[in-house]
Amino acid sequence: MATNNKNTITQTFPVLGMTCASCAGSAESIVQHQEGVVGASVNFATGNLTVEYQPDIIDADKLQKAVKDGGYDLLVEDESIQQETLETIHAEKFKKLKTKTTWAIILSLPVVVIGMFFMDMPYGNEIMLAFSTPVVLWLGRDFFVNAWRQAKHRSANMDTLVALSTGIAYLFSVFNMLFPEFWHQRGLHAHVYFEAAAVIIAFILLGKLLEEKAKGNTSSAIKKLMGLQPKNVTVILADGTEQQTPIENVNSGDIILVKPGEKIAVDGLVTSGNSYVDESMLSGEPVPVLKSENEKVFAGTINQKGSFRFKAVKVGKETMLAQIIKMVQDAQGSKAPVQKLVDKIAGIFVPVVMSIAFLTFLLWLLLGGENGVVQGLLAAVTVLVIACPCALGLATPTAIMVGVGKGAENGILIKDAESLELAKKVNAIILDKTGTITEGRPEVTDILWQDNDDTVKNILLSIEKQSEHPLAEAIVKHLAGTTATTLSMFESITGKGAKADHNNETYFVGNRKLLFENKINISEQLQKRADEWSKQSKTVIWFANSKQALSVIAISDKIKETSVQAIKEMQEMGIDLYMLTGDNETTAKAIAKETGIKHYRAEVLPQHKADFVKELQQKGKTVAMVGDGINDSTALATADVSIAMGKGSDIAMDVAKMTIISSDLTKIPQAIRLSKQTVATIKQNLFWAFIYNLIGIPVAAGILYPINGFLLNPMIAGAAMALSSVSVVSNSLRLKWKK
């Protein structure tokens, strides 16, 4: 491996063909030993290889060839289409696996029925052979191929164990069926174990299908982020004509026209026109921002009702959206690979079981007398059959499956096993304010009319219906049921409000500045109430005619009904809560006080949320991040456990490993309790799977023979193996009824 890191480049490539954590180690080792490679890391959780190399010595194609020689593959494609190709590959793999699993279950059923209940029926062995052969040799082919790959690299994994136990059980059964006299001459019955071989394959395929399903959704978040950029934009040419141009052809300095409702393609500065732009996907704040000349606009944000022109400043990978995409990718890829406990154990378990089987045969050969060879072979096969990893392989996926199912029933969507396992350790939770603690929708909370006279509310409604301001929608909604009237001379006053004429009188809606500039009188009663509402961090809107203020309206983003209870519940669980918001100090303080949150930070920029997560992690805390906007996506990806509120953005929901469908914060302590129950069930399952092996293997080897003459029949070993799986599944199902 080269150590000179001058003129190096770092790239990320998806690795294909990995089946377990030890595959990641193998692929990483292959890349690290290539000349010109400075550093390489394969993350099994994300399926990505991050490699730093010297392009003058080695390139992506040579890396791909080296990885292919090791039995895996690299997806070496342009970044823009890499994600789509990867998703197609995953979808294809999942489809094939589903077909294989379905057929394995269908073909295994008759073999199990005959093997267990109709052993002596005519042509029973031949029928079992016919049904189990496609299961072992066709549907289970990948296990044998992967086991051979592992053997070439002098390692072993779950595939090795499956291949050995099913392969030997199958071959031994074929031999017993074809040459039964070999055993009859020695006074023994020629048993077949086709059902053991077929059922093992079917069970393990089902486990792999569950795992693949959980891993299948991890890449769609990046795809959705990329989807925020429009494919084409309207560029204004030097002669003033409009031209539709693909986004990749936009250059810095181009003048771009943005029409109402369109997405902004690149970062830039407004040159003419003005409009409100919804930046919630970047800032998380629900109120659209007014953009006029020389104001910055960002890629991925959505223009509202007006239209404007802007000059492209940052294009391609330089835009803020591209930076967010990169940060999310880095945060997702920087987590340590999930070294699955079962795979780790299997690495030791397989060689140990193989050694025990061989040692069993050897001891019988030396000490077993005239039937030593036969008894030794039977005992060795019994050891391999009983040591089958079915219970071990099902211990985790079944508990996860029930846990995830129970979560879904309660409105908690859990994307992977890792977060379900980690949630029980969470001792710090970061809550985004808007849309998480609060509703995320500005609403009219109070309205006071001068002398309680609301006869002109139809004029207020009519002005707000024509206004482009986002807070106008809250007033229109509040006045639903009121009939609008005809206005004349409507005028939107940028940054202040709007005015219109009705029956020779001018009416104003807007901020205090608008009333002040037009010398409009405000009564003490209205002013006093407006000051009170301002202190409560509410937005105050005035409605007036040309002489006096007629009404004052308070608009606020309400705290969800369940937030206070949920916050109290989490604090009682010993969890530290932190509220982060882009809002000002006054609003943040008011919300924190109302909800009982002790720690909060105001005016936090999106990129600083992830930094705060890291800050807490460095203090040794297991951090959960709860958010609902794209602005939270980097922090969500950085946190140990990421939770999205279901009514938020699709991006937050995709990056997060858990989604609360109802946006109800009380579901979070519920998810933590579910995590504790599921992890306890997994530990119980693994305990029973190991106890079964610890007792079963020595008995299968014949440890009781010198004491009471007991020898375990491989047929009973097959049944015991099935029973161990049933006990593990039954234990997992107990989760359903836990509170």
Secondary structure, DSSP 8 states (H G I E B T S, - for coil): -----TT-EEEEEEEES--SHHHHHHHHHHHHTSTTEEEEEEETTTTEEEEEE-TTT--HHHHHHHHHHTT-EE----HHHHHHHHHHHHHHHHHHHHHHHHHHHHHHHHHHHHHHH-TTSTTHHHHHHHHHHIIIIIITHHHHHHHHHHHHTT---HHHHHHHHHHHHHHHHHHHHH-THHHHTTT------HHHHHHHHHHHHHHHHHHHHHHTTTTHHHHHHHTTS-SEEEEE-TTS-EEEEEGGG--TT-EEEE-TT-B--SEEEEEEE-EEEE-HHHH--SS-EEE-TT-EE-TT-EE-S--EEEEEEE-GGGSHHHHHHHHHHHHHHSS-----HHHHHHHHHHHHHHHHHHHHHHHHHHHSGGGHHHHHHHHHHHHHHHT-THHHHHHHHHHHHHHHHHHHHTTEEE--HHHHHHGGG--EEEEEIIIIIEEEEEEEEEEEEGGG--TTHHHHHHHHHH---HHHHHHHHHTTT------EEEEEETTTEEEEEETTEEEEEE-HHHHHHTT-B--HHHHHHHHHHHHTT-EEEEEEESSBEEEEEEEEEEE-TTHHHHHHHHHHTT-EEEEE-SS-HHHHHHHHHHHT-SEEE-S--HHHHHHHHHHHHHTT--EEEEE-SGGGHHHHHHSSEEEEETTS-HHHHHHSSEEETT--TTHHHHHHHHHHHHHHHHHHHHHHHHHHHHHHHHHHHTTTHHHH-----HHHHHHHHHHHHHHHHHHHHGGGG--
